[in-house]
Amino acid sequence: MFRSRIAPSQQRRRRRQLLWLALLATTAADFVACDRPGDKQLLFEHAQRTFLHGDLKQSQGEAHRQCERFRNSSPEWAWKFRILEAESLMWRGMSRDALALLNNQPTPPTATDEVVGMLAIEGVAYARQHSFPEAEHSLTQAEQLCSEVVHLTCGNVIRAQGVLAIERGQLAQARKLFEDTLSFARADGDRFLEATALLNLGASALREDHFDEAIDWMEPAGALATSLGAESVALKAVGNLGWAYFNLGDSDRALELSHDAEKRAVKVGDIFDELSWITNSGYVYTDLRDFPRAEQSYLQALSLAKNIDSKEDIYNALRALALVSVESGDLDQARKYSDEAIAITRADNNRLDELYPLLVKGLIATRSRDTVEAERIFREVEQDPNANASLKWRAEHALGQLYEDEGRSDAADREYRAALATFEAARSLLQRNDSKLPFSTNASRIYDDYVHFLVARGKTDRALQVADYSRARTLSEGLGLLPKGTAFAPDPLNTQQAAKRAGGTILFYWLGEKQSYLWAITPQKTSLFVLPPAAEIDPAVQRYRKALVGPQDVLETSNADGTALYTMLISPAQSQLTKDAQVFIIPDGSLNSLNFETLLVPGPKPHYWIEDAAIADANSLRLLAGSHGSTKSGGKLLLIGDAVSPNADYAELPKAGIEIENIEKHFAPTGREVLTRAQATAPAYLESDPEQFAFIHFVAHGTASRLSPLDSAVILSKASVQEDSFKLYARDIIHHPLHAQLVTISTCYGAGTRAYKGEGLVGLSWAFLHAGAHNVIGALWEVSDASTPRLMDQLYGELDKGRSPRAALRSAKLSLLHSDSFRKPFYWAPFQLYTGT
């Protein structure tokens, strides 16, 4: 496209260096009396620095004042400021105003750099308004000038051509152009252009549904922009990350990032991005079924988009309003919004964008009982070569629901399976664990509808296979139990064999929108019980969990939620449970954060369920079927903790030394490796060859990241001057294989705080299971310094007797429960055992 570049002159190098000087305290007003060429340069550099730092309103104002000032005395400098004013307007999303400013001038610029810069801005402005012939004309002129002599502004022309390709829906071409922009920027040392190129490559990946790839572009874009103080680029990176996480199924993180980006956009006067992030927040609210707040967000975005005449944002708001109107039952309004969105896409000949409101039209037809039209539209979307994976699985899911409502069972079954196959194929393309984990949320409603469909038709064994297939996908792949890239192919499960191998009864839960299910599995039979929908179970779980860590003893107060949850979740399968039963819980949704041992068994003498059963958690039937069930007590111990406090946020644990002494006495000196104080570091664990140990025990603080569970960490001693060198992260733990019979994380929130649909509770315990540990003990809430050393001493004493980790932990807990000081669940119930393979 461009011939070999001419090396920049010393003057241009100096000009570029000046762009990155720290923002001066002197303002443009201090230069009012100046009129020498050097003073004009200083004024321009100040206004340009203001623009680069993201103060768009201020840079626009400064540029406008200086342009007016030099309009007659120095037309060349007036054009420099005019182009900067137009660029500030463009970054604020005010493309119509930018074009008016550039086009309504009596004389054009004369310097080639200014002409190229003006044409690049015009190209983007016309593209944003979907005036594609005009955009192409401006950029063709700019390209011709750059083919003669390459100027500093030629990188902006390539970037503008990429924006035009994006607006036209030409994604492959856009990616190539942004890659060319990145190469140009790096060759020229233009770090601002480099940051925007990275940002645009991330935006291209988002449009192609490559969400984890988008994160890989956005994160360095944001980091580079932040280092440059380029707030306008940094906020775009934050907002786009929010959109990526939304599409990966992580609504919590998406909403936080979208709100952050929206506030930052308002601060710098960036209307274009403000309305984008408002729209993103609306999508999250829609996904959370909060339709009033979603509609409010979309209407606000539509108003802003119309004010700046941004066709793409008008379209985005319209298609979103169409969808939320369907969900709210306002079909006439939904039709209106859909038709307006489709009209925009057809005028631009953008078939991909047309498919989204077309899909909504299919939903409208479904609600209107026009099943023939609905089927035609869904099939059109599904079969269109322009449709991406998410459009396909949504169309197939809608067809499955349509056929189910019509009583066409075979056709419904086929479409549900097709939707899940499309989804799983898309999931297999993701490379990062922290992308795969939330992504499954996107299919949660498809799985829920299909499981409900199968149960309603008496195919309960098949429903269980499908339900289990949705569980622990990332964990199973990491352990080699499922090949990576597997499509939707639930294999038959020998559930009785799984229960026999585990040595007890398996209680498999599925919390659904319409109703929930419990499969009780023994070595002899599998029974299905229908439970209330998740909306009834979740509030009771949340209330009871809060009561467990409160000041009162839930047993003494006969807590109603503790009894109700037992009656709801356990009583249906009571006939299959015996005294001292071995029970394995495979929880779902909110049940991941519930310690079932604490449920209150009703009767003449109410008591905790732990007194009737030995209970452990598992992630899936597949994982449980592969568990070894060993009770071997021998093996080497790695004991690490009692770290030197890294900072004021993590006080030293007063009883850590006692706990370490209580544990190490159970192992001979040759059978243990103990790392304490300054030796207790994250690198020391990672370099200790953790694969050699049968028991690994941490006595330390722990952190649980809700938004990014693989950033959960064990807090140890500082290993270097690096700020976070005292953290042993879950994301590092998973890459160091283990064969440990038991890993114990004697920290706060060692089990994690985030439950992903299908994957269960993710945090430190999940990470150690992923690494290969057979059993992990983690904490659901903050542990007590007073009771923990005693509980751990009892635990290892029982292990010395050859008892299994499950039985040993139960015995240790019962010793506290039957004591005078530590009978409240607060002291013994945070610790939960998770069984792996």
C-alpha positions in Angstrom: 0.0 0.0 0.0 2.8 2.4 1.0 6.3 2.5 -0.5 9.4 2.4 1.8 9.2 5.1 4.4 11.5 8.1 4.6 13.4 8.2 7.9 12.0 11.0 10.1 14.1 14.2 10.4 15.6 15.3 13.6 12.9 18.0 13.8 10.2 15.4 13.6 11.9 13.3 16.2 12.1 16.3 18.5 8.4 17.1 17.9 7.4 13.5 18.7 9.5 13.5 21.9 7.8 16.7 23.0 4.4 15.1 22.8 5.2 12.9 25.7 6.6 15.5 28.1 4.8 15.7 31.4 1.8 18.1 31.3 3.1 21.6 32.1 1.5 23.6 34.9 1.5 26.6 32.6 -1.8 26.9 30.6 -2.4 28.3 27.2 -3.7 31.5 28.7 -0.1 32.3 29.9 1.0 32.6 26.2 -1.7 35.1 25.1 0.8 37.9 24.6 3.2 35.7 22.6 3.3 35.7 18.8 6.7 34.4 17.8 7.0 31.1 15.8 8.5 29.3 18.9 5.6 30.5 21.0 3.1 29.1 18.5 4.9 25.8 18.7 4.7 25.8 22.5 1.0 26.7 22.3 0.4 23.8 19.9 2.4 21.3 21.9 0.4 22.2 25.0 -2.9 21.8 23.2 -1.7 18.5 21.7 -0.5 17.2 25.0 -3.9 18.0 26.5 -5.5 16.0 23.7 -3.2 13.0 24.2 -3.9 13.0 27.9 -7.6 12.7 27.1 -8.8 16.1 28.2 -10.8 16.3 25.0 -13.1 19.3 25.9 -10.1 21.3 27.0 -8.0 20.4 23.9 -10.9 21.3 21.7 -11.3 24.6 23.4 -7.6 25.5 23.4 -7.3 24.5 19.7 -10.4 26.6 18.8 -9.1 29.7 20.6 -5.7 29.6 19.0 -7.2 28.8 15.5 -9.3 32.0 15.8 -6.4 33.9 17.0 -4.1 33.0 14.2 -6.8 32.8 11.4 -5.5 36.0 9.7 -2.0 36.4 11.0 -0.8 32.9 10.4 -3.1 30.7 8.3 -0.7 27.7 8.4 -0.8 27.6 12.2 -4.5 28.2 12.2 -4.9 25.0 10.2 -2.7 23.1 12.6 -5.0 24.1 15.5 -8.2 23.6 13.4 -7.1 20.0 12.6 -6.4 19.4 16.3 -9.9 20.8 17.1 -11.5 18.5 14.6 -9.6 15.5 16.0 -10.7 16.4 19.5 -14.3 16.5 18.2 -13.9 13.2 16.5 -12.6 11.5 19.6 -15.6 12.9 21.4 -17.8 11.2 18.8 -18.9 14.5 17.2 -18.1 13.5 13.6 -20.8 15.8 12.1 -19.2 18.9 13.9 -15.7 17.8 12.9 -16.8 17.7 9.2 -18.5 21.1 9.4 -15.4 22.6 10.9 -13.1 21.2 8.2 -15.3 21.7 5.2 -16.6 25.3 5.9 -13.2 27.0 5.4 -12.5 29.5 2.6 -9.0 28.2 1.9 -7.6 24.6 2.4 -4.4 23.8 4.2 -1.2 24.0 2.2 1.3 21.8 4.2 1.1 18.2 3.1 1.1 16.9 6.7 -2.0 19.0 7.5 -3.8 17.9 4.3 -3.1 14.2 5.1 -4.2 14.7 8.7 -7.4 16.5 7.6 -8.3 13.8 5.0 -7.8 11.1 7.6 -10.1 12.8 10.0 -12.7 13.3 7.2 -12.4 9.6 6.3 -13.2 8.5 9.9 -16.0 11.1 10.3 -17.7 10.0 7.0 -17.3 6.4 8.0 -19.0 7.0 11.4 -21.9 8.5 9.6 -21.9 5.6 7.1 -21.3 8.0 4.2 -19.0 5.4 2.7 -18.3 6.9 -0.8 -17.3 10.2 0.8 -15.0 8.4 3.3 -13.4 6.4 0.6 -12.8 9.5 -1.6 -11.0 11.3 1.3 -8.9 8.3 2.2 -7.9 7.7 -1.4 -6.7 11.2 -1.7 -4.7 10.8 1.5 -3.2 7.5 0.3 -2.1 9.1 -2.9 -0.2 11.8 -1.0 1.4 9.2 1.3 2.5 7.2 -1.7 4.6 10.2 -2.8 6.3 11.1 0.5 5.4 9.3 3.7 4.5 11.7 6.5 4.1 11.3 10.2 0.3 11.5 9.7 0.2 8.6 7.2 -0.2 6.1 10.0 -3.5 7.8 10.8 -4.6 7.2 7.2 -4.1 3.4 7.6 -5.9 3.5 10.9 -8.8 5.5 9.3 -9.0 2.9 6.5 -9.3 0.2 9.2 -12.2 2.1 10.8 -13.9 2.4 7.5 -13.6 -1.4 7.0 -15.0 -2.0 10.5 -18.0 0.2 9.8 -18.6 -1.7 6.6 -18.4 -5.0 8.3 -15.3 -6.0 6.4 -13.6 -7.5 9.5 -10.7 -9.4 7.8 -9.7 -6.3 5.9 -9.9 -4.2 9.1 -7.7 -6.5 11.0 -5.0 -6.4 8.2 -5.2 -2.6 8.2 -4.8 -2.3 12.0 -1.9 -4.7 11.8 -0.3 -2.4 9.2 -1.0 0.6 11.5 0.7 -1.2 14.4 3.8 -1.9 12.3 3.9 1.7 11.1 3.6 3.0 14.7 6.4 0.8 16.0 8.7 1.6 13.1 8.1 5.4 13.6 8.2 5.2 17.4 4.7 6.7 17.7 3.5 5.2 20.9 0.1 6.9 20.9 -0.6 5.4 17.4 0.7 2.1 18.7 -1.8 2.2 21.6 -4.7 3.0 19.3 -3.6 0.2 16.9 -3.6 -2.3 19.7 -7.0 -1.0 20.8 -8.4 -1.4 17.2 -7.0 -4.9 16.9 -8.9 -5.7 20.1 -12.1 -4.1 18.6 -11.7 -6.2 15.5 -11.3 -9.4 17.6 -14.5 -8.5 19.4 -16.4 -8.1 16.2 -15.2 -11.5 15.1 -16.3 -13.0 18.5 -12.7 -13.8 19.4 -13.2 -12.6 23.0 -10.2 -13.9 24.7 -8.0 -12.7 21.9 -9.6 -9.3 22.3 -8.5 -9.3 25.9 -5.0 -10.1 24.8 -5.0 -6.9 22.7 -6.9 -4.7 25.0 -4.8 -5.3 28.1 -1.5 -4.1 26.5 -3.4 -1.2 24.8 -4.7 0.0 28.2 -1.4 -0.5 29.9 0.5 1.5 27.2 -2.2 4.2 27.2 -2.0 4.5 31.0 1.8 4.8 30.9 1.4 7.6 28.3 -1.3 9.3 30.3 -3.6 8.9 27.3 -6.9 8.6 29.2 -9.1 8.6 26.1 -7.4 5.4 24.8 -7.3 3.9 28.3 -11.0 4.3 28.9 -11.8 2.7 25.5 -9.6 -0.2 26.5 -11.5 -0.5 29.8 -14.9 -0.4 28.1 -14.0 -2.9 25.5 -12.7 -5.2 28.1 -16.1 -4.9 29.7 -17.7 -5.9 26.5 -15.3 -8.9 26.1 -16.1 -10.1 29.6 -19.8 -9.7 29.0 -19.6 -12.0 25.9 -17.5 -14.4 27.9 -20.5 -14.7 30.4 -18.9 -12.6 33.2 -21.7 -10.1 33.9 -20.3 -8.9 37.2 -16.9 -7.9 35.8 -18.5 -6.5 32.6 -20.8 -4.2 34.6 -18.0 -3.0 36.8 -15.8 -2.2 33.8 -18.6 -0.6 31.8 -19.5 1.7 34.7 -15.9 2.7 35.1 -15.4 3.4 31.4 -18.7 5.4 31.3 -17.6 7.6 34.2 -14.2 8.2 32.7 -15.8 9.1 29.3 -18.1 11.7 31.0 -15.0 13.2 32.7 -13.1 13.8 29.5 -16.2 14.8 27.5 -16.1 11.7 25.2 -19.8 11.4 24.2 -19.1 8.6 21.7 -17.7 6.3 24.3 -20.1 7.4 27.0 -23.0 6.1 25.0 -21.1 2.9 24.0 -20.5 2.0 27.7 -24.1 3.0 28.6 -25.3 0.5 26.0 -22.9 -2.2 27.3 -24.4 -1.7 30.8 -27.8 -2.1 29.3 -26.8 -5.5 27.8 -25.7 -6.7 31.2 -28.9 -5.5 32.8 -30.8 -7.4 30.1 -28.8 -10.5 30.8 -29.6 -10.1 34.5 -33.3 -9.8 33.6 -33.4 -6.3 34.9 -35.4 -5.0 32.0 -36.4 -1.5 33.3 -32.8 -0.5 33.9 -31.8 -2.0 30.6 -34.4 0.0 28.7 -33.4 3.2 30.6 -29.8 2.6 29.5 -30.7 2.0 25.9 -32.9 5.0 25.6 -30.2 7.2 27.1 -27.7 5.8 24.6 -30.1 6.3 21.7 -30.6 9.9 22.6 -26.8 10.5 22.7 -26.2 8.6 19.5 -28.8 10.7 17.6 -27.3 13.9 19.0 -23.9 13.1 17.4 -25.4 11.3 14.4 -23.5 8.1 15.0 -25.2 5.5 12.8 -23.5 2.5 14.4 -24.5 3.6 17.9 -28.1 4.4 16.8 -28.3 0.9 15.3 -26.8 -0.7 18.5 -29.3 1.1 20.7 -32.3 0.2 18.4 -31.5 -3.5 18.3 -31.0 -3.6 22.0 -34.3 -1.8 22.6 -36.0 -4.2 20.3 -34.8 -7.2 22.3 -35.7 -5.7 25.7 -39.2 -4.8 24.3 -39.7 -8.4 23.4 -38.7 -9.5 26.9 -41.0 -6.9 28.4 -43.9 -8.0 26.1 -44.2 -4.8 24.1 -44.2 -6.4 20.7 -45.4 -3.3 18.7 -42.5 -1.3 20.0 -40.1 -4.2 19.4 -41.2 -4.3 15.7 -40.7 -0.6 15.4 -37.1 -0.8 16.8 -36.2 -3.9 14.8 -37.4 -2.4 11.5 -35.4 0.8 12.1 -32.3 -1.2 12.9 -32.7 -3.4 9.9 -33.2 -0.3 7.7 -29.8 1.1 8.8 -28.0 -2.2 8.0 -29.6 -2.6 4.6 -28.7 0.9 3.6 -25.1 0.0 4.5 -25.3 -3.5 2.9 -24.1 -4.9 6.2 -25.6 -8.4 6.4 -24.0 -9.5 9.7 -25.5 -6.5 11.6 -28.8 -7.2 9.9 -29.0 -10.7 11.4 -29.2 -9.4 15.0 -32.5 -7.5 14.7 -33.7 -10.2 12.3 -33.3 -12.7 15.1 -35.4 -10.4 17.3 -38.1 -10.4 14.6 -38.2 -14.2 14.9 -38.7 -13.8 18.7 -41.5 -11.4 18.0 -43.1 -13.9 15.6 -42.8 -16.6 18.3 -44.6 -14.4 20.9 -47.2 -13.5 18.3 -47.9 -17.3 17.7 -46.8 -16.9 14.1 -44.8 -20.1 14.2 -44.3 -20.4 10.5 -42.7 -17.0 10.2 -40.6 -17.6 13.4 -39.3 -20.8 12.0 -38.4 -19.2 8.7 -36.5 -16.4 10.4 -34.6 -18.5 12.8 -33.6 -20.9 10.0 -32.5 -18.0 7.9 -30.3 -16.6 10.6 -28.9 -20.0 11.5 -28.0 -20.9 7.9 -26.6 -17.4 6.8 -22.9 -17.7 6.0 -22.4 -14.3 7.7 -23.8 -15.5 11.0 -21.3 -15.9 13.9 -21.4 -18.6 16.5 -23.5 -16.7 19.0 -26.1 -15.9 16.4 -26.2 -19.6 15.3 -26.6 -21.0 18.8 -29.2 -18.4 19.7 -31.2 -19.2 16.6 -30.9 -23.0 17.2 -32.0 -22.5 20.8 -35.0 -20.5 19.7 -35.9 -23.2 17.3 -35.7 -25.8 20.0 -38.0 -23.9 22.2 -40.4 -23.3 19.3 -40.6 -27.0 18.4 -41.0 -28.0 22.1 -44.0 -25.6 22.4 -45.4 -27.2 19.3 -45.0 -30.7 20.7 -42.4 -31.6 18.0 -40.2 -33.5 20.4 -37.7 -35.0 17.9 -37.2 -31.7 16.1 -36.8 -29.9 19.5 -34.2 -32.4 20.7 -32.3 -32.0 17.4 -32.2 -28.2 17.7 -31.2 -28.2 21.4 -28.3 -30.5 20.6 -27.3 -28.4 17.6 -27.3 -25.2 19.8 -25.1 -26.9 22.4 -22.8 -28.3 19.7 -22.4 -24.8 18.2 -21.7 -23.4 21.6 -19.2 -26.1 22.7 -17.3 -25.6 19.3 -17.0 -21.9 20.1 -15.9 -22.6 23.6 -13.1 -25.0 22.4 -11.5 -22.1 20.5 -10.8 -20.2 23.7 -7.3 -20.5 25.0 -7.4 -19.1 28.5 -8.8 -20.8 31.5 -10.2 -17.5 32.8 -12.0 -17.1 29.5 -13.4 -20.6 29.5 -14.7 -20.4 33.0 -17.3 -17.7 32.6 -18.0 -18.5 28.9 -20.2 -21.4 30.0 -22.7 -19.0 31.4 -23.7 -18.1 27.8 -25.1 -21.7 27.4 -26.6 -22.0 30.9 -30.2 -21.3 29.6 -29.8 -23.7 26.7 -28.6 -26.5 29.1 -31.4 -25.6 31.5 -34.1 -25.7 28.9 -32.7 -29.0 27.4 -32.5 -30.7 30.8 -36.0 -29.6 31.6 -37.2 -30.8 28.2 -35.6 -34.3 28.7 -37.0 -34.7 32.2 -40.5 -33.7 31.0 -40.3 -36.5 28.5 -39.2 -39.1 31.0 -35.6 -39.2 29.8 -34.1 -38.7 33.2 -30.9 -40.7 32.7 -30.2 -38.7 29.5 -31.0 -35.5 31.4 -28.4 -36.4 34.0 -25.8 -37.1 31.4 -26.4 -33.7 29.8 -26.4 -32.0 33.2 -23.1 -33.6 34.2 -21.6 -32.8 30.8 -22.1 -29.1 31.6 -20.1 -29.5 34.8 -16.4 -29.0 35.4 -15.6 -28.7 31.7 -12.4 -26.6 32.3 -11.3 -28.7 35.3 -11.9 -32.0 33.4 -9.9 -30.8 30.4 -7.1 -29.7 32.6 -6.9 -33.1 34.2 -7.0 -34.9 30.9 -10.5 -36.5 31.5 -11.9 -34.7 28.5 -9.9 -34.0 25.3 -9.7 -30.3 24.5 -11.9 -29.2 21.7 -14.6 -31.8 22.4 -17.9 -31.0 20.8 -21.2 -31.6 22.5 -21.1 -35.4 23.0 -22.4 -36.4 26.5 -21.1 -40.0 26.9 -23.1 -42.6 28.8 -22.4 -42.6 32.6 -22.5 -45.7 34.7 -23.9 -43.8 37.7 -24.2 -46.9 39.9 -20.6 -47.7 39.3 -19.6 -44.1 40.1 -21.4 -44.3 43.5 -19.9 -47.7 44.2 -16.4 -46.4 43.4 -16.9 -43.3 45.5 -18.2 -45.5 48.4 -21.4 -43.7 49.2 -24.5 -41.9 48.0 -24.2 -39.1 45.4 -26.6 -36.1 45.6 -26.5 -34.3 42.2 -28.2 -30.9 42.1 -29.5 -28.9 39.2 -31.0 -25.4 40.0 -33.2 -24.4 37.1 -35.3 -21.4 36.2 -38.6 -23.4 35.9 -37.8 -26.0 38.5 -34.8 -27.7 40.0 -33.8 -31.4 40.3 -32.0 -33.7 42.6 -30.6 -37.0 41.4 -29.9 -39.4 44.3 -27.4 -42.0 43.2 -26.6 -45.2 45.1 -24.7 -48.3 44.0 -28.2 -49.9 43.5 -30.3 -47.2 41.7 -30.7 -43.6 40.6 -33.8 -41.6 41.7 -34.9 -38.2 40.5 -36.7 -35.7 42.7 -38.2 -32.4 41.6 -37.2 -29.4 43.7 -38.4 -25.7 43.7 -36.9 -23.3 41.2 -33.6 -21.6 41.9 -35.4 -18.3 42.7 -36.9 -20.0 45.8 -33.7 -21.8 46.9 -31.2 -19.0 46.5 -32.6 -16.5 49.0 -32.7 -19.2 51.8 -29.1 -20.2 51.0 -27.9 -16.6 51.2 -29.8 -15.9 54.5 -28.5 -19.1 56.1 -24.9 -18.6 55.1 -25.1 -15.1 56.6 -26.5 -16.6 59.8 -23.7 -19.2 60.1 -21.0 -16.5 60.4 -23.2 -14.3 62.7 -23.0 -14.1 66.5 -25.9 -16.5 67.3 -25.8 -20.3 67.3 -28.2 -21.4 64.5 -28.9 -24.6 66.3 -29.9 -22.9 69.6 -32.2 -20.5 67.7 -33.7 -23.3 65.5 -32.9 -21.3 62.4 -35.9 -21.7 60.0 -33.7 -21.5 56.9 -31.4 -24.3 58.2 -34.4 -26.6 58.7 -36.1 -25.5 55.5 -33.0 -26.1 53.4 -32.6 -29.6 54.8 -36.3 -30.4 54.2 -36.0 -29.0 50.6 -32.6 -30.4 49.6 -32.1 -33.6 51.6 -35.4 -34.9 52.8 -36.6 -36.1 49.4 -33.7 -38.6 49.3 -33.8 -39.5 53.0 -34.9 -43.1 52.3 -31.5 -43.6 50.5 -29.4 -42.3 53.4 -28.4 -44.3 56.5 -26.8 -43.3 59.7 -23.2 -42.3 59.2 -23.8 -42.4 55.4 -21.0 -41.4 53.1 -22.5 -38.6 51.0 -21.0 -36.8 48.0 -22.6 -33.5 47.1 -22.4 -32.2 43.5 -23.8 -28.7 44.0 -25.1 -26.1 41.6 -25.4 -22.4 41.6 -25.8 -20.9 45.1 -25.4 -24.4 46.7 -21.6 -24.1 45.9 -21.3 -21.7 48.8 -23.4 -23.8 51.3 -21.8 -26.2 53.7 -24.4 -29.0 53.7 -22.9 -30.3 57.0 -24.5 -27.3 58.8 -28.1 -28.0 57.6 -30.5 -28.6 60.6 -32.1 -32.0 60.7 -35.7 -31.5 62.1 -37.1 -33.7 64.8 -37.4 -34.0 68.6 -33.7 -33.3 68.9 -32.7 -31.0 66.0 -29.0 -31.4 65.1 -26.5 -30.6 62.4 -26.5 -33.0 59.4 -22.7 -33.7 60.0 -23.8 -35.8 62.9 -25.6 -38.2 60.6 -23.3 -38.2 57.6 -19.7 -37.8 56.3 -20.0 -35.2 53.5 -17.7 -34.1 50.7 -18.1 -31.9 47.6 -17.3 -32.9 44.1 -17.5 -31.0 40.8 -19.0 -33.6 38.5 -19.9 -37.3 38.3 -17.1 -37.8 35.8 -14.5 -36.5 38.3 -16.0 -38.5 41.1 -16.0 -41.7 39.1 -12.3 -41.2 38.6 -11.5 -40.6 42.3 -9.1 -43.1 43.8 -10.6 -43.3 47.3 -7.3 -44.0 48.9 -7.0 -44.1 52.7 -3.2 -44.5 52.7 -1.6 -42.5 55.5 2.0 -42.5 54.4 3.8 -39.9 52.3 5.8 -36.8 52.6 4.5 -33.4 53.9 5.2 -29.9 52.6 4.3 -27.5 55.3 4.5 -23.8 54.4 3.4 -20.7 56.4 3.8 -18.4 59.4 5.1 -15.9 56.8 6.7 -12.6 57.5 4.0 -10.0 57.1 4.4 -8.4 53.7 2.6 -5.2 54.6 0.1 -3.6 57.0 -2.9 -5.3 55.1 -1.8 -8.7 56.3 -1.0 -9.0 60.1 1.0 -11.9 61.2 -1.2 -14.8 62.3 -0.8 -15.1 66.1 -1.4 -18.9 66.2 0.4 -19.9 63.0 3.4 -21.2 64.9 1.3 -23.4 67.1 -0.6 -24.8 64.1 2.7 -25.6 62.4 4.0 -27.4 65.5 0.8 -29.4 65.8 1.0 -30.6 62.2 4.8 -31.3 61.9 4.8 -33.6 64.9 2.7 -36.1 63.0 5.5 -36.6 60.5 9.1 -37.8 61.0 11.8 -35.2 60.3 12.8 -37.1 57.1 9.2 -37.1 56.0 8.5 -33.4 56.0 9.8 -30.2 54.5 8.8 -27.1 56.5 9.1 -23.6 55.1 8.4 -20.8 57.5 9.0 -17.1 58.0 11.3 -15.7 55.3 11.6 -19.1 53.6 7.8 -19.3 53.1 7.6 -17.7 49.7 5.6 -18.3 46.5 8.8 -19.2 44.5 9.8 -21.6 47.3 6.6 -23.5 46.8 6.8 -23.5 43.0 10.4 -24.7 43.1 9.9 -27.3 45.7 8.8 -29.9 43.2 5.3 -30.1 44.8 4.6 -33.2 42.8 6.6 -35.2 45.2 4.5 -34.5 48.3 1.5 -36.6 49.5 0.4 -33.8 51.9 0.6 -30.1 51.4 -0.5 -27.7 54.1 -0.6 -23.8 54.1 -0.9 -21.8 57.3 -1.3 -18.3 55.9 -3.6 -15.5 54.9 -5.6 -16.0 51.7 -7.3 -13.7 49.3 -10.3 -14.5 47.1 -10.9 -12.5 44.0 -14.5 -12.5 43.0 -14.1 -10.8 39.7 -11.0 -12.8 38.7 -10.9 -16.1 40.7 -7.6 -17.2 39.3 -6.1 -14.1 40.9 -7.0 -15.6 44.3 -3.8 -16.1 46.3 -2.1 -17.5 49.3 -0.3 -14.7 51.2 3.3 -15.6 52.0 6.6 -13.8 52.6 8.0 -11.3 50.1 10.4 -13.0 47.7 11.7 -9.9 45.9 11.1 -6.2 45.4 8.3 -7.0 43.0 5.1 -5.6 44.4 3.1 -8.8 44.5 6.0 -11.3 45.1 4.4 -12.4 48.3 1.3 -13.9 46.5 1.1 -17.5 45.4 -1.6 -17.1 42.7 -4.2 -19.7 41.7 -3.2 -19.1 38.0 0.4 -20.2 38.9 -0.7 -23.2 41.0 -2.5 -24.8 38.1 0.6 -25.1 36.1 2.6 -27.2 38.6 1.3 -30.8 38.6 0.4 -32.5 41.9 -0.2 -36.1 43.1 -1.1 -35.0 46.7 -3.6 -37.1 48.6 -4.6 -34.0 50.5 -3.9 -30.2 50.1 -5.1 -28.1 53.0 -5.5 -24.4 52.7 -5.8 -23.1 56.2 -6.6 -19.6 55.1 -9.6 -17.3 54.8 -11.7 -18.1 51.7 -9.4 -20.8 50.5 -12.4 -22.4 48.6 -13.0 -19.2 46.7 -16.0 -16.9 46.5 -17.1 -17.1 42.8 -19.3 -19.9 41.5 -19.3 -20.2 37.7 -22.3 -21.9 36.1 -21.3 -25.5 35.5 -17.8 -25.2 36.9 -18.6 -24.7 40.6 -16.8 -22.6 43.1 -13.5 -21.3 41.7 -10.5 -20.2 43.7 -7.6 -21.8 45.5 -9.2 -25.2 46.1 -10.2 -25.4 42.4 -6.7 -24.5 41.4 -5.2 -27.4 43.4 -7.7 -29.8 42.1 -6.8 -28.7 38.6 -3.2 -29.3 39.3 -4.0 -32.9 40.2 -4.6 -33.0 44.0 -7.0 -35.9 45.0 -8.6 -34.0 47.9 -8.5 -30.3 48.9 -9.7 -28.7 52.1 -10.5 -25.0 51.7 -12.4 -22.4 53.7 -15.7 -20.9 52.7 -15.3 -17.9 55.0 -12.8 -16.4 57.4 -11.4 -19.0 59.8 -10.8 -18.7 63.5 -7.3 -18.4 64.9 -8.6 -19.8 68.2 -10.1 -23.1 66.8 -8.1 -23.8 63.7 -4.9 -25.1 65.3 -6.9 -27.6 67.4 -9.0 -28.8 64.4 -5.8 -29.3 62.2 -4.1 -31.3 65.0 -7.2 -33.5 65.2 -7.3 -33.9 61.4 -3.7 -35.2 61.2 -4.2 -37.4 64.2 -7.1 -39.1 62.4 -5.0 -39.4 59.2 -2.3 -41.1 61.3 -4.9 -43.8 62.1 -5.3 -44.5 58.4 -8.6 -42.7 58.0 -9.5 -41.0 54.7 -9.3 -37.2 54.5 -13.1 -37.1 54.4 -13.5 -39.2 57.6 -10.6 -37.5 59.3 -12.0 -34.0 58.7 -15.4 -35.0 59.9 -14.0 -36.5 63.1 -12.0 -33.3 63.7 -15.1 -31.2 63.2 -17.2 -33.3 65.5 -14.6 -32.9 68.2 -15.1 -29.1 68.0 -18.9 -29.4 67.7 -19.0 -31.5 70.9 -16.7 -29.1 72.8 -17.8 -26.3 75.1 -15.9 -23.5 73.3 -16.1 -24.2 69.6 -19.5 -25.8 69.0 -20.8 -23.0 66.7 -20.4 -23.7 63.0 -18.4 -20.5 62.7 -15.4 -22.4 64.2 -15.6 -25.7 62.3 -17.9 -25.3 59.3 -15.8 -23.0 57.0 -13.5 -25.9 56.1 -14.9 -28.0 53.3 -13.5 -31.0 51.6 -13.5 -31.2 47.8 -12.8 -34.5 46.2 -10.9 -34.6 42.9 -9.6 -37.5 40.9 
